[in-house]
Amino acid sequence: MKELRCLVFTDQEVIRAVLDRRRRVKDPLPVGTVSGVLYHKPEGREQEGIETRLTVTGDDGTVTELALSDTEVTAALVGYCMGRRIPLPVASDKMLHLINGALTLMITMNFNKAPRLVMAAGSAEGPAGPAADRLSPKRRIGR
């Protein structure tokens, strides 16, 4: 069984996420104002992902295009969500898709994976009884 979640982003959110990430990791940014964003899905190549192009207009009127990879934009959007305290599952597949012209982060969780086992604090030492479970770890050491 799988669960699918979709987060649809506006162009302004995508631009803000990419610029914030590039500033954070100290990647070079062209000087100017972002005047447009364009998404392109390469034809016939299903695995390639979405290419994002930012058009930056400089103060002197020069136009620069910044081509962004699928992985960079995905990382930027995940960081954008984390900064806004939007919960995202760590153990999931995250992919970009275009839905009605809007960039969408699709998150797929696979529930058929084996669950992670968490050992109880008293299970390694044997049965400790119900009273020991209520004590803090510092008080258990002294007993």
C-alpha positions, 0 to 999 in steps of 0.5 A: 500500500502506498500513500501519495501527497501533492504540494502545489507551489506558485511561481513566487514560492518556487523562486523564493525557495530557489533563491533562499537555497542558493543564498544558504549554500553560497551558490552564485546568483546573477544580479538583477530581478527575476522576471519570469520562470519557465518549466520544461518537461523533456519529451520522450524522457520520463526519467529526466524530470522537470527543468526549471529556468529562471529569467533574470533581468539585470539593472542595465537591461541584460537578460540572463537565464538560469537553468536549474536541475530537477534535484536542485529545485526539489531540494529547494522546495523541501527546504522551503517546506521545512522552513515553514514547518510543513511536515514531510516524511523523511522515508519517502520518494519526492519527485517534481511534476507539472500539474496544470502548469504549476510545479508540484512536489509529489511525495510517495510513501511505501507502507510495505517496507518492514517497520523499524523496531524500537527497543524499550529502555527496560527490555535489554535488562529484563522485566523491570516492573511497572514501577521502574517504567515511571522513574526517570532514567537517572533514578533507574540507574541508582536502583 
